[in-house]
Amino acid sequence: MINRKLVVFVSFCILSISSFAQTRLDSIRNKLFAPENKNVLVASHRGDWRNACENSIEAIDNAVKMGVDIVEVDLARTKDGHLILMHDSKLDRTTTGKGLVADHTLAEIKALQLRNGCHIKTIYKVPTLEEALLFAKGRVMLNLDKAFDYFDQVYTLLEKTGTTDMVIMKSDAPADYVKKNYGKYLKKVVFMPKINLDDKNAMQRLDDYLQIINPVAVEFKFASDLNRLPYDVKNAMKGRARIWYNTLWNTHAGGHDDDCSLVDPDEGYGYLIDSLGASILQTDRPAYLINYLKKKELKKKWECIENWDYLSVENEWTMQTSPNFDVEEVFLKGKHTPATNEDGIIVTPYFAAVIDGATAKSELEIDGKKTGRIAMELVIEAIHDFPKDIDANEALKRITEKIHSFYVQHRLLEELEKTPGSRFTANGVIYSYEKNEIWQIGDCQCLFGNTYSSNEKEIDAIMANARAVVNEIALLNGATPDDLLSNDPGRNFIYRFLQQQAILQNNPDKNQPYSFPVFDGFPINMHQVRIFSIGNHTQIVLSSDGYPCLFPTLRESECYLMNILENDPLCMRQYKSTKGIKKGNCSFDDRAYLKIRINR
């Protein structure tokens, strides 16, 4: 029999996600239409094509999850008149087909498979524009390239799918031509002119666009810093429209491109933003740009912490050393007291790890300790006894056996087999010196080189959005933020499901989309464990999810956290979480940060 309350709850979550998605699009549009707003919008070129096939639904999804504001995709038209996502006029490079797109029907193209950036065949298919619009609806803006010639057909699809508010059309066509032929669409659809600043009449064309079209943004390009027009553009556009530059390759932004930014981001992205007034950047490295913008914002807010003494005075970690790596920075602090801290750090000669015991969802305690604290301690005990050459599979088996044996010893196994929500649960991120790998289980975080993985669980994002919606409604009904800090109705609303969602952890069904791995004494699905090869990198940062975002230094990570705690203590707007700060606590969660330098 279906639990009616659970059906109502799930329905509410779906509505919550829909509401959240629409709110996200509204937020992007609000910034886009406010040229005086200092936020830099990030546009991802052909989606996240480095990790998925370009112009694919998966590439769009990856980009959205990164936090981009705009996804650029390209359009082509099939023999039978359907609009699809495709950059080239031919199928050869990006699909398993051959020949011109215009010579093939949609059915023929749908029978093909997409190739990734290494020209390797994948299981993915070429999407239609309609499919892309529906998938991205409410989540992100789409910048349609190679689409201007199909403006009428595109608009028909936008009306059909209810997505006129999420598309940017663009062209270098003269302003009066655009106004005459497509002016009827411009009240609903964003149109962005393109101007090559190396053309002799560039500034006249800009003036025409500003007078006739009044665009919210203009895309510019210039090949060399010898061109001084970008500075004139900055003055002409100030307070009127946003400036868009592409950092895809050097001739689009005077050499201040993605490659330049990899060497010196201040000379690349920073130059375009600070010197030329760019407030939209289209990039082939969206994750790298997003991280740079976060760090740039942190520098402005560095004064958020005037006295850093607490990093040593309040540090709960006991010094541990290793001959194979140096501990460069470390901080461990419970949200309430050291005795109740469920985060832990361990450093041995061959392993370094951060372990995060999950907040207990039951009243079960042993010797005054909650289940999350005990789980963390058991995992650390197991790691302490690891042989140096153990691999990930065997290591996780030993941790699982350690917790399982604890259940047997305390006669809890039968009960915990039936009630997953009461299990002793922990997440972790472990570095192995011998294997030179990081093993990530659950939502602990790691950072090395340009690789950052928070491994956030999709189900947690759903629950956090549901909690935020309930709390927003409470505020609209007259509750104050202080009321919510004392009694969090959103947390109360999702708590019952948080207890039940434990059935998803280590769920053996490989087709279960919401399952996730944890340490809980039961077998872990190794296909869900993330294993990173460190290669030649010598600096690694590991942390619990008590840090909303992980940075290369402890102070940056702390500053980002403190900014959230000051401006969003309920953790429901700037940073959405399944819980906010409780009175008497110093943060919404325990936190652990460990940076090591490998000696090789």
C-alpha positions in Angstrom: 0.0 0.0 0.0 1.4 3.4 -1.0 2.1 5.7 1.9 -0.1 8.7 1.1 1.9 11.1 3.2 5.0 10.1 1.4 3.3 10.7 -2.0 2.3 14.2 -0.8 5.9 14.8 0.4 7.4 13.7 -2.9 4.9 15.8 -4.8 5.9 18.8 -2.7 9.6 18.1 -3.4 8.9 18.1 -7.1 7.1 21.4 -6.9 9.9 22.7 -4.7 12.5 21.8 -7.4 10.4 23.4 -10.1 10.0 26.5 -7.9 13.8 26.5 -7.3 14.6 26.1 -10.9 12.4 29.0 -11.9 13.9 31.1 -9.1 17.4 30.3 -10.5 16.5 31.4 -14.0 14.9 34.5 -12.5 18.1 35.2 -10.6 20.2 34.9 -13.8 17.9 37.2 -15.8 17.8 39.7 -13.0 21.6 40.0 -13.1 21.6 40.0 -16.9 19.2 42.9 -17.1 21.1 44.9 -14.5 24.3 46.2 -16.2 25.4 48.0 -13.0 25.4 44.6 -11.2 29.0 43.6 -10.5 28.4 39.8 -10.7 30.2 38.2 -13.7 28.0 35.8 -15.6 29.6 32.6 -16.8 28.7 31.1 -20.2 29.9 27.6 -21.0 30.9 27.0 -24.7 29.0 24.0 -26.1 28.2 22.9 -22.6 30.7 21.1 -20.5 32.3 19.5 -23.6 35.5 18.5 -21.8 33.6 16.0 -19.8 30.6 15.2 -22.1 29.9 15.3 -25.8 29.6 18.9 -27.1 26.1 20.1 -27.7 24.6 17.2 -25.8 22.0 17.1 -23.1 24.7 15.7 -20.8 27.0 18.6 -21.5 24.2 21.0 -20.6 23.4 19.1 -17.4 27.1 19.1 -16.3 27.3 22.8 -16.9 24.2 23.6 -14.9 25.5 21.5 -12.0 28.7 23.5 -12.1 26.7 26.6 -11.6 27.1 28.3 -15.0 24.5 31.0 -15.9 24.4 30.5 -19.7 25.1 27.5 -21.9 26.0 28.2 -25.5 24.8 25.6 -28.1 24.8 25.5 -31.9 21.9 24.8 -34.2 21.7 23.0 -37.5 18.6 22.0 -39.6 17.9 18.5 -40.9 16.8 17.5 -44.4 13.2 17.4 -43.1 13.4 20.7 -41.3 14.0 19.9 -37.7 16.4 22.0 -35.6 19.1 20.0 -33.8 22.1 20.8 -31.6 25.1 20.6 -33.9 28.1 22.9 -34.6 29.4 21.5 -37.8 27.6 21.4 -41.2 28.8 17.8 -41.4 28.2 14.8 -39.1 31.7 13.3 -39.3 33.5 14.9 -36.4 30.9 14.7 -33.6 28.8 11.6 -34.5 29.1 8.2 -36.0 27.6 9.4 -39.2 29.0 11.0 -42.3 28.0 13.7 -44.7 26.0 16.9 -44.4 23.4 17.4 -41.7 21.2 19.0 -44.4 21.2 15.7 -46.4 19.9 13.6 -43.5 16.5 13.3 -41.8 16.0 13.6 -38.1 15.2 9.9 -37.9 18.5 9.1 -39.6 20.5 11.4 -37.3 18.7 10.0 -34.2 20.0 6.6 -35.2 23.6 7.9 -34.8 25.7 8.1 -31.6 27.6 11.1 -30.5 31.4 11.1 -30.3 33.3 12.8 -27.4 36.2 15.3 -27.7 38.6 12.4 -28.3 36.4 11.1 -31.2 35.4 8.1 -29.2 31.8 6.8 -29.8 29.5 7.2 -26.8 26.0 6.0 -26.0 24.5 9.5 -26.3 22.3 10.8 -29.0 22.0 14.1 -30.9 19.3 16.2 -29.2 16.7 18.4 -30.9 16.4 22.0 -30.0 13.0 21.2 -28.5 14.5 18.5 -26.2 17.3 20.9 -25.1 14.8 23.7 -24.3 12.6 21.4 -22.2 15.6 19.9 -20.4 17.1 23.3 -19.6 13.8 25.0 -18.9 14.0 27.1 -15.7 17.6 25.9 -14.9 19.8 28.1 -17.1 19.8 30.4 -20.1 20.7 29.1 -23.5 22.7 31.1 -26.0 21.8 29.9 -29.4 24.6 30.2 -32.0 24.1 29.6 -35.7 20.4 30.2 -35.0 19.7 33.7 -36.4 18.8 32.4 -39.9 16.1 30.2 -38.2 14.7 32.9 -35.9 11.1 32.4 -37.0 11.3 28.6 -36.5 13.1 29.0 -33.2 10.5 31.4 -31.9 7.7 29.0 -32.7 9.5 26.4 -30.6 10.1 28.8 -27.8 6.3 29.6 -27.7 5.5 26.0 -27.8 7.8 25.1 -24.9 7.2 28.2 -22.8 10.9 29.1 -23.0 11.0 32.6 -24.5 12.5 33.9 -21.3 15.6 31.7 -21.3 17.1 32.1 -24.8 19.7 34.5 -26.1 19.7 35.0 -29.9 22.7 36.7 -31.5 24.0 38.0 -34.8 26.2 40.6 -36.4 23.4 41.7 -38.7 22.9 45.5 -38.8 20.7 47.0 -36.1 18.0 48.3 -38.5 17.7 45.0 -40.3 17.2 43.1 -36.9 14.6 45.7 -35.8 12.7 45.5 -39.1 12.6 41.7 -39.5 12.6 40.4 -35.9 11.5 43.4 -33.8 8.2 41.6 -33.0 10.2 39.0 -31.1 12.5 41.2 -29.1 10.1 42.0 -26.3 10.2 38.4 -25.2 13.5 37.1 -26.5 16.9 38.5 -25.6 18.9 39.5 -28.7 22.6 40.1 -28.4 24.6 41.8 -31.2 28.1 40.7 -32.1 30.8 43.3 -32.9 34.3 42.7 -34.1 36.3 45.6 -32.7 39.0 45.1 -35.4 36.5 46.4 -38.0 36.9 50.1 -38.9 33.2 50.9 -38.3 32.9 49.0 -35.0 32.0 52.0 -32.8 29.4 53.2 -35.3 27.8 49.8 -35.3 27.8 49.8 -31.5 26.1 53.2 -31.4 23.4 51.9 -33.9 22.7 48.9 -31.7 22.5 50.9 -28.5 20.1 53.4 -30.1 17.9 51.1 -32.2 17.9 47.7 -30.3 18.9 48.8 -26.8 20.4 45.3 -26.0 21.1 44.0 -22.5 24.5 42.7 -23.7 26.8 42.9 -26.6 29.4 40.3 -27.6 32.8 41.8 -28.6 36.0 40.4 -30.0 39.5 41.8 -30.8 42.7 40.1 -31.8 45.4 42.2 -30.1 46.0 44.5 -27.2 47.2 47.0 -29.7 43.5 47.7 -30.4 42.4 50.4 -27.9 38.7 50.3 -28.8 37.9 47.9 -25.9 38.6 50.8 -23.5 36.2 53.0 -25.5 33.6 50.2 -25.4 33.9 50.0 -21.6 33.0 53.7 -21.3 30.3 53.6 -23.9 28.6 50.5 -22.3 28.9 51.6 -18.7 25.4 51.4 -17.1 23.8 50.6 -20.4 24.5 47.0 -21.2 26.7 44.1 -20.3 30.0 43.4 -22.1 30.5 39.8 -23.3 34.0 38.4 -24.3 34.9 34.9 -25.4 38.0 33.4 -23.8 38.0 30.4 -26.1 41.1 31.3 -28.0 43.5 34.2 -28.1 42.2 36.1 -31.2 38.8 36.5 -29.5 40.1 38.5 -26.5 43.4 40.0 -27.4 45.3 37.0 -25.9 43.5 37.1 -22.6 42.0 33.7 -23.2 41.6 30.4 -21.2 45.2 29.3 -21.9 46.5 32.6 -20.6 44.2 32.3 -17.6 45.6 28.8 -16.7 49.0 30.4 -16.3 47.8 33.7 -14.7 44.0 34.1 -14.3 44.4 37.7 -13.2 46.1 38.4 -16.6 43.4 36.5 -18.5 40.0 36.6 -16.9 41.0 39.4 -14.5 42.2 41.7 -17.2 38.9 41.4 -19.2 36.9 42.0 -16.0 38.8 44.7 -14.3 40.4 46.6 -17.3 37.8 46.1 -20.0 34.6 45.9 -18.0 33.6 42.4 -19.0 30.6 41.1 -17.1 29.9 38.0 -19.1 32.7 35.6 -20.1 32.2 32.6 -22.4 34.7 29.9 -21.7 35.8 26.4 -22.5 36.8 26.0 -18.8 33.7 26.9 -16.8 34.7 25.1 -13.6 38.1 26.9 -13.6 36.5 30.3 -14.2 33.8 29.8 -11.6 36.5 28.9 -9.0 38.5 32.0 -10.0 35.4 34.3 -9.6 34.8 32.8 -6.1 38.4 33.5 -5.1 38.2 37.0 -6.6 35.1 37.7 -4.5 36.8 36.4 -1.4 39.7 38.8 -1.8 37.1 41.6 -1.7 35.7 40.2 1.5 39.0 39.3 3.1 38.2 41.7 5.9 35.4 39.4 6.9 37.9 37.9 9.4 40.1 40.4 11.2 41.7 38.0 13.7 42.8 34.6 12.6 44.0 33.5 16.0 41.1 31.1 16.4 42.5 28.8 13.8 45.2 27.8 16.3 43.4 28.5 19.6 40.2 26.5 18.7 41.8 23.8 16.6 40.7 20.4 18.1 43.2 18.3 16.0 46.0 16.5 17.7 49.3 16.8 15.8 50.2 13.8 13.7 53.2 13.5 11.4 54.2 11.4 8.4 57.6 10.9 6.7 55.9 10.9 3.3 53.9 14.1 3.4 53.9 17.3 5.4 50.8 18.7 7.0 50.7 22.3 5.7 47.4 23.4 7.1 44.8 21.7 9.3 41.7 22.7 11.2 39.2 20.6 13.1 36.2 22.2 14.9 32.9 20.9 16.1 29.8 23.0 15.5 28.9 22.7 19.3 31.7 21.1 21.4 34.8 18.9 20.8 33.0 16.0 22.5 30.2 16.0 20.0 32.3 16.7 16.9 31.5 14.0 14.4 34.3 15.0 12.0 37.8 13.5 12.3 41.2 13.7 10.7 43.9 11.0 10.6 47.5 11.1 9.3 49.6 8.0 9.2 52.9 7.3 7.4 51.0 6.2 4.3 47.5 7.6 4.6 45.8 10.9 5.2 42.0 11.2 5.6 39.1 13.4 6.6 36.1 11.4 7.9 32.7 12.9 8.5 30.2 11.1 10.7 26.7 11.6 9.5 24.3 13.5 11.8 22.3 10.9 13.8 18.7 10.4 12.7 17.9 8.3 15.8 18.2 8.6 19.6 20.6 5.7 19.8 23.7 6.4 21.9 26.5 4.2 23.2 28.6 5.4 26.1 27.2 8.9 25.6 28.2 9.0 21.9 25.9 9.4 19.0 26.1 7.1 16.0 27.9 9.6 13.7 30.7 10.1 16.2 31.1 6.4 16.7 31.1 5.7 13.0 33.8 8.3 12.5 36.0 6.8 15.2 35.6 3.3 13.8 36.6 4.4 10.3 39.7 6.1 11.7 40.6 3.0 13.7 40.4 0.9 10.5 42.6 3.4 8.5 45.2 3.4 11.3 45.7 -0.4 10.7 45.8 -0.3 6.9 48.9 -2.0 5.3 50.6 0.6 3.1 49.9 -1.2 -0.2 46.1 -1.8 0.3 43.9 -0.8 -2.6 40.6 1.0 -2.5 38.4 -2.0 -2.8 40.1 -3.9 0.1 40.4 -0.7 2.2 36.6 0.0 2.0 35.9 -3.7 2.8 38.0 -3.4 6.0 36.2 -0.3 7.1 32.8 -2.0 6.4 33.9 -5.0 8.4 35.0 -2.8 11.3 31.6 -1.2 11.6 29.8 -4.5 11.0 31.8 -6.2 13.8 30.8 -3.3 16.1 27.1 -4.1 15.3 27.6 -7.8 16.1 29.5 -7.0 19.3 26.7 -4.7 20.6 23.9 -7.0 19.3 22.6 -4.3 17.0 22.9 -6.1 13.6 19.4 -7.5 13.3 17.8 -4.1 14.2 20.0 -2.1 11.9 19.4 -4.4 9.0 15.7 -3.4 9.3 16.2 0.3 10.1 18.9 1.9 7.8 18.1 5.3 9.3 19.6 4.2 12.6 22.9 2.9 11.2 26.3 4.2 12.3 27.2 6.2 9.1 30.1 8.2 7.9 31.5 9.7 4.7 35.2 10.0 3.9 38.0 11.1 1.6 41.2 9.1 1.9 44.6 9.7 0.3 46.9 6.7 -0.2 50.6 7.5 -0.6 51.5 4.1 -2.0 48.7 4.1 -4.7 48.9 7.9 -5.1 45.1 8.0 -5.2 42.3 9.8 -3.4 39.3 7.6 -2.6 36.1 9.6 -2.1 33.1 8.0 -0.4 30.1 10.3 0.1 30.2 14.1 0.2 33.6 14.8 1.8 35.6 17.0 -0.6 39.0 17.0 -2.3 41.0 19.5 -4.3 44.3 19.0 -6.2 45.6 21.0 -9.2 42.5 22.1 -11.1 40.4 19.2 -9.9 37.8 19.9 -7.3 35.1 17.3 -6.3 32.5 18.1 -3.7 30.5 14.9 -4.6 27.3 16.4 -3.3 24.4 13.9 -3.2 21.6 14.7 -5.5 19.0 13.7 -2.9 20.6 16.3 -0.4 20.1 19.0 -3.0 16.5 18.1 -3.3 16.0 18.1 0.4 17.8 21.4 0.8 15.5 23.0 -1.8 12.4 21.6 -0.1 13.5 22.9 3.3 14.2 26.3 1.7 10.7 26.5 0.2 9.0 25.7 3.5 11.1 28.3 5.3 10.4 30.9 2.7 6.7 30.3 3.1 7.0 30.6 6.8 8.7 34.0 6.4 5.9 35.2 4.1 3.4 34.1 6.7 5.0 36.4 9.3 7.8 34.3 10.9 11.1 36.1 11.6 14.6 34.8 10.8 15.1 34.5 14.6 11.9 32.4 14.8 13.3 30.0 12.2 16.7 29.8 14.0 14.9 28.7 17.1 12.4 26.3 15.4 13.3 25.4 11.8 10.0 24.4 10.1 11.8 23.4 6.9 14.1 21.1 8.8 11.1 19.6 10.6 9.3 19.1 7.3 12.1 17.1 5.7 13.3 15.3 8.8 11.0 12.3 8.4 12.3 11.8 4.9 15.9 12.3 6.0 15.3 9.3 8.3 13.8 7.3 5.4 16.4 8.2 2.7 19.0 6.0 4.4 17.4 3.2 2.5 19.2 4.7 -0.5 22.7 4.5 1.0 24.7 1.5 -0.4 21.5 0.4 -2.1 22.4 -2.7 -4.2 20.2 -1.7 -7.1 22.6 -0.3 -9.7 19.7 1.4 -11.5 18.6 3.4 -8.5 19.3 7.0 -9.5 19.4 8.5 -6.0 21.6 5.8 -4.2 24.9 6.9 -2.7 27.9 5.2 -1.0 28.7 5.6 2.7 30.5 3.8 5.5 27.7 2.1 7.4 28.8 -1.5 8.0 27.1 -2.8 4.8 28.6 -3.5 1.4 29.6 -0.4 -0.6 28.9 -0.2 -4.4 32.4 0.4 -5.7 31.1 1.8 -9.0 29.8 4.8 -6.9 33.2 5.4 -5.2 35.2 8.1 -6.9 38.9 7.3 -7.3 41.3 10.1 -8.4 44.8 9.5 -9.6 47.0 12.3 -8.3 49.7 12.0 -10.9 52.5 14.6 -10.4 50.5 16.9 -8.1 52.2 17.4 -4.8 49.6 19.4 -2.9 46.2 17.9 -1.8 43.4 19.4 0.2 40.8 17.2 1.9 37.8 18.4 3.9 34.4 17.5 5.2 31.2 19.2 3.8 31.3 21.6 6.7 32.9 23.9 4.2 30.4 25.0 1.6 33.2 25.4 -0.9 36.8 24.2 -0.7 39.7 26.4 -1.6 43.5 25.9 -1.8 44.0 27.7 1.6 42.4 27.3 4.9 41.8 31.1 5.2 40.0 31.3 1.9 37.8 28.3 2.9 37.1 29.9 6.3 36.4 33.3 4.8 33.9 31.8 2.4 32.2 30.0 5.2 32.1 33.0 7.5 30.5 35.1 4.8 27.7 32.6 4.5 27.2 32.3 8.2 27.0 36.1 8.5 24.6 36.7 5.6 22.7 33.4 5.4 22.7 31.8 8.9 19.6 29.7 8.0 21.5 28.3 5.0 18.5 28.6 2.7 19.5 31.3 0.1 23.1 32.0 -0.5 24.0 28.4 0.4 21.2 25.8 0.6 21.6 23.1 3.2 19.4 20.6 4.9 20.0 22.5 8.2 21.0 25.9 9.4 22.8 27.2 12.5 21.2 26.1 15.8 21.3 28.4 18.7 24.4 27.7 20.7 26.3 26.4 17.7 29.1 28.2 15.9 28.3 26.8 12.4 25.7 24.7 10.6 28.0 21.6 10.7 31.3 20.3 12.1 34.2 21.0 9.9 37.6 19.5 9.1 40.3 20.8 6.7 43.6 19.1 5.9 46.2 20.3 3.4 49.2 18.1 2.8 52.3 18.3 0.6 53.6 15.0 -0.7 57.3 14.3 -0.5 58.5 12.3 -3.5 
